[in-house]
Amino acid sequence: MRFIISDESVNRYGYRILSRGMSTSYFEKNPVVFYNHGTSSLPIGKGKDLRYEPDGSITLDIDFDQEDEQALAVQKKAERGFLNACSVGIDVLETSADEAVLIAGQTRPTVTRCELLELSICGIPGNRNALRLNGIQTENIEHILPQINQQEKVKLNMKPAFDSFDLPETAAEENILEQLAALEESDPDTTDPILARLDAIDKKIAELSATKSAKIASKEPRLSDLMKDLRKQVAPKQEMTWEKLQKLSDAEFETYRIEHPENYNRLFYGHYGFEPRY
């Protein structure tokens, strides 16, 4: 029996799940199906042939355990139309309250990335006493998906940014954007940004050296000479893209996200158009 297990509409709790952000690889290795999220009980069946449909929904065939009395009872009620709904148990990995992923009627952030843990046949889909997120009862949903209008706006301390770009705190916004645009054009996985900063330092050294005698300056190794050697020793690295990242296994994906947070955030923003929220 095939069921729609999830789509991208707003659920009764005020949030929604992006289907393209739901990882199902681990679930497909252990496709357990329960009744009303009774994960402490034995499963009543298993899922097969999971599909991401063109309309944004995710569907699954459910194979009921023919040697389990409860499973047979649920199956018969489903066949007779008394049970028609499914509910997913997920582990929330990232959320966003960006307007780009919010739709009418939504009161909580959108789940942009999650992992499918289990599936349940339910009398009422999304039941407050049954649906679990990260193993936490839905009564405590505020810890994971707080109301959008209650989220505090992050106050940014811009001084570190000014210091990083050698700009005064009175610098205009366009000055910072120019610096950011320059960094966007460089590959963060290479030494180019470091070498660019060293170029600036070398210019300052050259200005200071101009006040010294040529004889004294010639005895000191120039930073530019050291940089030439550094460039020769550095081999270009293959740039990571969102497409390459999606081809990694879930374990490799998580490892890259944890070990390269700045690169991951940049790739995530470039793909979705908003920052990830952990």
TARA-V151694 format. One record per backbone hydrogen bond with DSSP energy under -0.5 kcal/mol. NH is the residue of the N-H (numbers start at 1). CO is the residue of the C=O. Records with the same first field share a line. If there is no record, write none. Layout:
BEGIN
NH->CO  CO
END
This chain:
BEGIN
3->60
5->3  58
6->58
11->15
14->11
17->7
18->111
19->17
21->18
22->19
23->21  114
28->24
29->25  26
30->26  27
32->30
33->45
34->119
36->34  121
38->35
39->37
41->38
44->33
45->33
46->63
47->31
48->61
51->59
53->51  57
56->53
58->6
59->51
60->3
61->48
62->1
63->46  61
64->62
65->44
66->64
68->65
72->68
73->69
74->70
75->71
76->72
77->73
78->74
79->75
80->76
81->78
82->77
83->77
85->122
87->120
89->118
90->88  132
91->115
92->90
93->113
94->113
95->277
96->110
101->98
102->99
106->103
107->14
108->14
109->146
110->96
111->16
112->94  110
113->94
114->21
115->91
116->23
117->89  115
118->89
119->32
120->87
121->34
122->85
127->124
130->127
131->127
133->136
134->90
136->133
138->128  131
140->137
141->138
143->140
144->141
145->141
148->107
150->147
151->147  148
156->154
158->156
162->158
163->159
164->160
165->161
166->163
167->162
171->168
175->172
176->172
177->173
178->174
179->175
180->176
181->177
182->178
183->179
184->180
185->181
186->182  183
188->186
190->187
195->191
196->192
197->193
198->194
199->195
200->196
201->197
202->198
203->199
204->200
205->201
206->202
207->203
208->204
209->205
210->206
211->208
212->209
217->213
218->214
219->215  216
220->216  217
225->222
226->222
227->223
228->224
229->225
230->226
231->227
232->228
233->229
234->230
235->233
245->241
246->242
247->243
248->245
253->249
254->250
255->251
256->252
257->253
258->254
259->255
260->256
261->258
264->260
265->261
266->262
267->263
268->264
269->265
270->266
271->267
272->268
273->268  269
277->95
END
